[in-house]
Structures are given as structure tokens and as C-alpha cells.
């Protein structure tokens, strides 16, 4: 079984990371002193504390993250990294992990600023527990939540440190490198590329976080960065900002989502840096890499085996998977080619609607090409209509540039009506996290926080029978819908007049424009109350040649409201 010498990088004199305040770089001598102080903090957690319990690290400062991890691992404790630093996430992380000690930036800064000497000689502290076996569990980190709820993922030393050493060697990190990052270090990508890889390969790294374009530029200029660890969204922001480094930025690393080759080429043109695209995930670890330029293919990382399944999904065997894993089937679709493979998109991004297939990524790409649209994302949702599935589209665009109707019309130039999104949102920006990823829950919230609406209706929803025409569509009722206010306090119920004015009548007028003026409602029955957050199925039936319709609103198959509506239509009968 292989072993890892955690503190070997601190044995040679060199710079470790930038000083957070002031000029210059911290040395390995200073890092050894600081690590001894953090070890004392961990060793004296408090009376009755479980000194083997996981240790929760809530740090944005990369130097603090490094010291906290090294101290925890020297004391055989697992480091728990929360998905973000919001109060609710931290509370959940504490409850699920059982962590008894929490190391925050503030606690670590206070510890390092203390004038008290460590309780033991730094060199003695560093020797104890610094050699660890490859099967030791070191880290619990969360998945991104792109396709659902975030999941905790545990990494052993062999997975985490083995990958860090492999990446550092493959990508030529050495003492001449100066690394900065636009991604947080509590995500696996940020932890690896901006903390562990530089540390174990003798490269210096910038400890301060930098997320906004101006901040990124200032940080890189100040420390004369050679390697920028980032994501596609930040690369685009830097290109849009017109950044032209005054120093020699050699490389930019991108991960999180597959990098568009046009964006990579544009960044290289303005910055002079080559762009390395790394494919991987929290669960799988790194899979492959490429220097992003037209025609470049992904090359599996050393030790990683890749093959294409019969349905084109990526099959993976890797030392960075959980111990004992054999071939794993991923949701990425690939095509094996000479020298590596091409990425064809996500398998869960292919949707069949009305007998037609559509690639979610293609739809998003088309939306991003529209004037004044800077970003786009599609949600795949279940539907009560015959198609069974529908798409929702959210775009980031300038105020007033696009409406749901104009978006649908623009996309209709490229896609069959049956595969077009049924619901649309236009917002100033999409809710991407620090890695540039969109979380499914946050995207759904964009729709639930907006006014209620009837989904778009097209010819695929309208069915002609021998005696009548009918259509079925979905209706979503937001949690915080104004019509619930005062009706009734503590037990909100959607009023019947709102059901008609907001749902039924708009759907009818969208389908039959001549039925625009309601004349009377001879029949209305309210069978079941409609509550906040309800997802309803609306069915409308119109006898041939009639100016009246019958409708039903159902929730989970249960009838909520039914009725008959008669309209004023010139030269039309009003038969039932």
C-alpha cells in the first residue's frame, strides 16, 4: 500500500503562497511555524471533545484551507467542506457530519496572529502523523447539484492526493509557477488546482479569492500570475472586459463544464495564454484533458481508462474512483477518435418530445446566440400533457430585449414547435455558483418566484375528435402568488375568479383567438381547493362550431374545478 508524506513540501526553503496583506510571499519556514499553531488549536479542542471526529473547515483563504487540511490529516481527522458558506448549509453540514470543531477564516487568522508560542516545537509537531496510507479517508466534499440535490462524496488519500500529484506532474507545475484562482477552494476543483497541486509541486499560490473581472485582473497583475484556475463563465467575463495582461500569463485552466472552443480561442487571442480544459466531476475525479483549440480531442489522464458504451455513454475505470470500483457508466456521451475522444454532450441532455429528439445543449447554444442574450439554461420537467415531458428556458438578457413570445418565435426558426420550451424566464443573470454551474433547485426557483402562468400551447397539444376539439396543458401556481393574500389567512386557497382570469381564459384565447370575450358562465363547480405551489392539468373541450367550452382543472388526477364558459363570437351559435 502506498503512502503519502504530507509535509515533505515544507522541508525545502521556497515560497509557499502570497501574503494576504502587504507585499511578498510567505516561506516554508513561516508555513511550518503557522502549521504548528494550527496543530495546537486542533490538539486542544476542549475537554471531552472527540479528537477523531470530522473537522468542518469554512475557509475562503487558500492558505487557511491548506493549514486546516494538513493539521486535520496529521491528526487522522476527516475534513468536511460544506457546499457553500451560507448559514443553512453550514447548519446542515454540522448536523450530518458530527463535526465537533469548526475552523473558519476568523478562527484561523486569530490563531496565527497569537503571540503565544506553540505548546511544542514546530519540528516535533510536523513529524507526528505526517505519513498517511492511501486508504485513509481524508475529505468529505459535496457534488455540485447540477442535476439534482447535492450529495456528500468521500475521498481517500489515494484518490485526493494521488490525483493532485498526478496532475502536478502531468501539467508541469514547479517552483517557477504562480497560481491564482477564480473558483472557491471548498469545491474539489478549486481545492486541487489552487491549493494541493501547487503545494505538492512546489508552486506558489495566491491565497485571496478573486471572482469579479476587475478583482481577477488586479490579483493576477499584482502577483504576476503564470497559471489562472477558472471556469468558462469567468473566461467569458474577462474577454468581455477586454483584459490584456501586462505580464506573461502562460496558462488558464478551465473545468466545471465543457469549454467552448470559440471562447477559448478568443481568450487566448486577448490574453496570450493557452487554455487547458479539464473534464471530470466530484464523484469521478479527473477524467481527461485537452489544450482547447479547434480540432483538439480529450486525452484520458494517466491511469484513467475510457471507452464508449453502445449508447455512446462514457465508460470509466480510474484510480480516482472509490476504492474497489470497476468500470463506471457516466452520463457524458463521447465518440472515440484517434488520440482520444470527442465530447458529445450529456446523455441526460437528450430529450424526446412528441416523438422528436432534441439536445438540451443545442437549444441552450441557440438561445445564447440571440442578440443581447448572455446566458441560457434549460430545465427538463415532467408534464401532464400527452408528451409527458416539457422544457423550460431561462435566459439572461438586457432589460426589455426579449419576451417569452419573442423567444419562442426566434427559436422556432431552428426547432420544431413540439420541442420548443413551454415556459420562459428572462432575468438579468442566471443563478450560477462560484464554479459557473447552475443548480437545478435554484433554476426551478426562478420559475416559482414569478407570476403564475399557463404553459405555451402548440398544435401538438390540440386534438381533433369527431364531435369536438380539445387541448391539455399545464398550469403552475407559485407559492407566493398575490391572489392568495387574505384568502384565507393561515389556509391560503386560490379564488375561483383567479382560476378563470389567470389560467382558463388565457389558455382558451391562446388556442382560439376568436374566443376572446366571455359572455357568461352557466356552470362552475369547485370540488377541491387549490393551494400554493400547485401544479395543475387544464383540459378544455370545444364542440365543433360552438362558442362555448367545457374545462377541468386537476391536480394529481383529482378534479379541482370544472365549468362551462360561453363567449361572444360574431356569427356563431352558443350551443353547449
N, C-alpha and C positions, 0 to 999 in steps of 0.2 A: 504494500500500500504506500502510495507516495505521500510526502509531507511538504508542508509549506512553511518557510521561515518568514514569519510576518514582518519582523523588524530588520531584516537584512538590508533594506534600502537606507536605513538610518545609520549604518556603520561607516559609510564613506562620506567625507565632507562634500557637501554640494548644497545648492539652493533647493528648497522644497516647494515653497509657494510664496505668493506675494504677501506683503504686509497689508492688512486691511486699511490701516491709516498710515499716512506718511509714505516715504519713498523706500525703495529697496526690496529685497527678498529675504524671507526667513531661511535660516540654515538648518542643516540636520542637527547641529548641536542645540539650537533653540527648540527644535521639534522634540528632541529627546527630553529636554527639561519640561516642556509643556505636557508631553505624554505622561511623565511621572506624576505630575499634578493631577491629571485626569484619573490615572490609576488610583491615586489616593482617594479621590472622590468616590470612585466605584467601590473600593475596598471598605469604605466607611459609610455605607449607605444608611445605616441606622440600626438600632437594636431590634432584634427579632426579624430583620429582613431576610428573605430568601436570596442568598448570594449566587444562586444558579438560575433565578427567574429571568425571563427575557428583559431586555433593556430597550425602552422606547426612545428613539432619537428623533428630535424635532428640530432640525438644523437646516438653515439655508446657506450658511457659511461653509464652504467646502473643506476648509482646514478643520473647523469644528467637527464636521462629519467624519473626516479621516481619524482624528484623535479619538472620537467616541467609538468608532468601529474597532480600532486597534485595541483600545482599553477593554472593550467588551469581549473581544475574541481572545485576548490574553487571559481573561478570567473565565473562559468557557461559557460565555453568555451569548444568546442569540440576539441579534439586533433586529428590532421591529421598526420598519419605516411605514408611516401612515401614507395613504394615497394623496393627501394634501394636509395643510395645516389649519383647516377650519375646525371650530370648536366641536361640531358634531362628529366629524371624522376622528378627531383625537379621542373623544369620549368612547367611541365605538372601538378604536384600537386598544385602548386601555382595558376595556371590558373583555374583549376577545382574546387578547394576548396574555393577560395576567401579569403584565409588566409592573414591577414594584419600584422602578427608578426611571425617571424621565429626564433625559439630557436635552435641554433646549439651548439655543444660542446664548440666551441671557445667563443661564446657569454655567455654561462653559466659559463664557467671557469673564464672569466673576471669579471662577476657579483659576483661570490663567492670570488674572490680574492680582491675585492674592500674593502678598509679600511673604507669607509663611512658606518655609521650606517644606518640600515633600517629606513625608514621615520616614522615607527610606532613601537610600542612594539611588539616583536615577538608573545607573547601570544595572544594579541588582533587580530593580523593578522590571526592566526591559527584558532581562533574560528569562524570568519566570513566565511560563505558559506561552512563549512566543513561537514555539514549533507545534503545528497542529496537523492532524491527519486529514486526508482528503475526504473522508466520510463524515466529518464533523459538520453539523448544521450550524450555519453562520448567520443566515439572513432570512427574514420574512418580509416580502415586498408585495405590493398589490398590483394586479393586472390593470390595464388602462381603462377597462369598462367600455370600450368602443362598441362591442356587440351585446352588451348587457350589463349585469351587475358586476362590480369589481370583486375579484377573488384573491384570497391570500395565496402566495406562492413561496415555498420554502426552497432555499438554495444551500447546498453543501459547499465546503471549501473547494472540492474538486470542480464543481460547477462554476462557482463565482470567481475564485482566484485562478483556477485553471483557464477560464476564458480570458480574464484580464491579462495573464502572462502571454497567452497565445496571440491576442490582439496586439499587444505591445510589440511583440517580436515581428509579427506579420507586417504591421503598418509602420515599422521603423521608428518608433518612439525612442528617444535617447536624451542625453543631458543637454543637447542643443535646442530641445523643443520647449516652447512656452505655450501652454494650453489655456484657453478661455472657453466658456460655455454659456449658451443662452437657455439651457434646459436645467431644471432643478435637480439637485443631487439626491432627492428622495425617490426618484424614479430609477429603474435599473440602468437604462441607457446613460443617464447623467452620472450615476454613481460609477459605472465602469469607465466611461471615456474621459470624465473630467476630474476623477479622484484616484481610482485604483490603478488604471493603466499608467497615468503619469507617475504615480508614486512608485510602483514596482519597476518602472523602466528608467527612473532617474530624471524624468522630465519635471520641470517646474509648472505649477498651475496657478491660475488666478482664483482666489478664494471667493471674491464678491460675486453675487448674482447680477446678471445683466439681461434684461428681457426686452426693453424698448429699443428701437433702432438707434436713437441718439446715445443711449446708455451703452449699447453694444459697441458702437463706433468709438466712444470715448475710452472705454475699457481696453479695447484692442490697441488703440493708438498709444495709450499710456504705458502699457506693458510690452509693446512691440510683439504681439502675439504671432506665433507661427501657425498654430492649429486652432481652428474655431469649431467647437462642437455645437451643432444646432439642428434645426428641423426645417422642412420645406417652407412653412409659414414665415419663419424668421428670415430665411434666404430671400423670399419674395419681398418682405418688408424692407430689407437692406437694398435690394435692387430698385424698388420704388423710391427709396430715399436718395438714390443716386450716389451711394457710398463709393468713394475711390480711395482706398487706403494709401497713406503716405509712406508706408513701410512695406516690407515684403511679407504679406500674408501668403503662406505656402499652400495650406490646405483648409478645406471646410469639410466636416463630416456631417452627414445627414442620416436620420433614421426616424422611426415612428410611422411614416407612411412612405410608399414608393415615390421616389423623387422624379418629377417630370424632367425629361432631358432638355427641353427648351429652357426651362427655368435654370437648370444647372449651367447651360451654355451661356445664358445671359449673365449669371453671377460671375462666371469665370471671365467673361469679357470685361465687366466693370471692375472686378477686384484683382484679376490676375491669378487667382488661386484655383487649383484643381478641386473638384468636388467628389468626395468618396461617399457613395450611397451604401449603407449597411442594412441588410434585410435580417429581421429577427423579431422576437417577441419576448415578453417577460417569461412566458411558460417554457419556450423552447431554447432561450438564449440566442446567440448569434447563429445565423444560417449561412449567409453568403454576402459577398461584397462586389462592388464594381466601381471603377472610376467613371463617373457619369458623363458620357459623351455619346453622340449619335452612333448607334450600332453596337454599343457596349452590352455585354451579357453579364449576368451574375455568375460568379465563381464561388463554389462552396468553400467555406472556411476550412482550414486544416483540421482533419479528424472528423469532418462532417460529411455524411453521405446523403445524396439527394437523388430521387428518382420520381418519375411521373406515373401516377396510377392510371387505370383505364379511363377514368373520367377527368383526367388532366390535373387532378389534385396532387399537391406536393407530398411525397413520402420522405420522411426524415429519420435518419439514425445519427445520433450525435452524443458526444461525451458530456454535453451541456444540458441534456435532458435529465430527468430524475434518475437516480441510480437504479439499474435493473431494467431500464426501458429498452425495448426493441424498436422496430420501425413504427413511427407515428404518422398518422394521416392528418395533414394540415388543411386549412381552408383556402390556402393560396392555390391558384391554378397556374401551371407552368408548361412550357414547351422545352424539352431537352434539345439543345443545339450543340454544335461543335464548340468546345471550350467552356461550356457551362449550360445555363438555361435562361430563357426569357420569362418574365413575369407577365401573366395574362389577366391579372386581377384576382379578386377574391371569389371563391366558389359560392359563398353566401351572398354575393353581389349579383348573381344571375337570377332573375325573377321571370316567371311565366304568368302572363296575364292574358286572359281571353284567347288562349292557345298560341300566343306570341311571346317570344323570349326578348328580354331587354336587360342590358348590362347596366347596373346602377352607376358604375363609374363612368360609362359613356354618357348617361343622362346628366350627371354632375358636371362632366367636362364641357358638354354643350352649354349648360347653363352659365358656366364661368366665362364662356366666350361671348356672352351677350354684353352689349355696351353698358358700362357703369356697374357691372356685377363683379365683385372682387372675390366672392367665395360662394360655394353652394354645397348642400348636403341633402341626401335623400334618406328618408325612413321607409322601411318596408313594414306595412301594417296589415293585420287581418281585417277582412271586410265581410259584412253580412250579405253583400250582393252576390250575384251568381259567380263572379270572377274569384271570390274567396280571398283575394289579396289586393291591396292597393298601395300606391306610393304617395308619400307626402314630400314636398320640396320646400326647403328653406334657402333663401339666398341673402347674401349681404350686398346691399346696393345703396347708392346715393338716394337720399330722400326724394320721393316723388317720381323717380325714374320708372318704376315698374309697379304694376298691379297684378293680382292673381290672373285676371283675364288676359292681360297683355303677355304675361309669362307663358300662359298656356298657348296663346296664339303663336308666339315666337318659337316655342319648342315644337309646335305642331308642324313646322316646316321640315322637321327631321324625323319625327316619330309618328307611328300610327296612333290614332286617337285612343285606342284601347289601352295603350301602355303609358299614356301621359299621367302625371301626378293628379290626384284628385283634390288635394289640399295644398295651399301655398302660404308661405310666410315671407315677408320682405322686412328685413331688420338691418340696422346699421352694421352689425357684425355678428358672426356666429359664435356660439359659446365654446370656443376651443380651449383646451387646458394648456399647461406650460409646454407640453410636447407637441402642440399643434393638433392634438387628437380631439375628436368630438365624442362626447359620451352620450350614449343613447338616451339616458334619462333626462339629460339637460336639453337635448334636442326636442324630446317629446314635450318638455315643459314650455318650449316656445309656442307650441300649438295650444296647450291647455290654458295659457295665460291670455290668449287673445279672445275676441268675441266669438260667440257660438256661430256655427255656420253649417250649411248643407254642402256636402261634397259635390264636386263637379259631376255633371251628368253628360254622358255622350250616347251615341246611338247603340253602343253595346249594352246599355242598361235598359233600353226601351224594347219591349217585346210586343209583337202584334199577334193577337188571337183572333178567332173567328168573329167574336162579338165585341171585343174591347181591346184597348191598348193599355199596357201597364208598365211601370218602372219601379225599381227599388234602388234606394241609395242610403248612405249612412249619414247620421247626424251626431255631432259631438257637442256636449253641453259642458262648458268649463266649470271648474269648482267655484270660482269667484265671478259669477255671472250677475250683472246688475239686477235682473228680474227676480232673483232670489231674495233681495233685500226687503225685509218687512213681510215676507210671505213664506213661511211664518217664522218668528224668532225661535231659535233652537231646533226647529224642524223645517228647514227650507224645502219648499215644493215649488216647482215651476208652474206659473199660472197658465191656464188654458189659452188666454189671449196671446201670450208669448209663444206658445207652441204653434199657433196658427201664423202669427205675423212674422216670426223669425225662422221657422222651419218649413211648414207645409206650403204656405203661399209662395215663398221664393222658389221652392223646388218645382212647383207647378208652372210658374211663369217662365222658368228656365227651359222647361220641356215644351210647353205650348204657349208661345208668346201671345196668342190671341186671348188666353185666359188671364187677363191682367186685372180685371175689375170684379171684385167679389160682390155679388148681389145679395145673397142670403146663405144661411147655414141651417137647413131644415133638420139636421141631425148632428149632435155632438155628444159623445159619451166618454167620460173619464174613468177608466177602470182601475188604474194603478198610478200612484204619484211618481213623478219624475224628479229625481234627486240630483244634487251637484255631481258632476263628473260622469254622468250617464252617457253611454254610447248606444244610440238608438238606430233601429232599422225603420226607414219610412217606405211604405209601399202605397202607390197611388194607381187607381184603376179608372179609366175613362171609357165609357161605352162609345162605340163608333158614332161620330156625328153629334155627340152630345156636348152641351155646355156645362155639364156637371161632372164631378168626380167623387169617388169614394177613396178614403185614405185610412191607413192604420199606422200607428207608431208602436213599435215593440222594443222591449229591452230583454235580451237573453231569451227571445222567443215568447215572452209573456206580453199580452196586449196591454198597452198603457192608455192609448186614446184612439178612438175611431170616429168617423164622421162622414157627412156628405156636404159638399160645397157646390153652390150654383153661381155661375158667372154671367155677367152681362156681355154677350157677344153678338154683334150685328148679324142678322140673317141666320141665326142658329136657334134650334129648339133647346129647351131646358129640361129634357126628359131625364129621368133617373136611370 
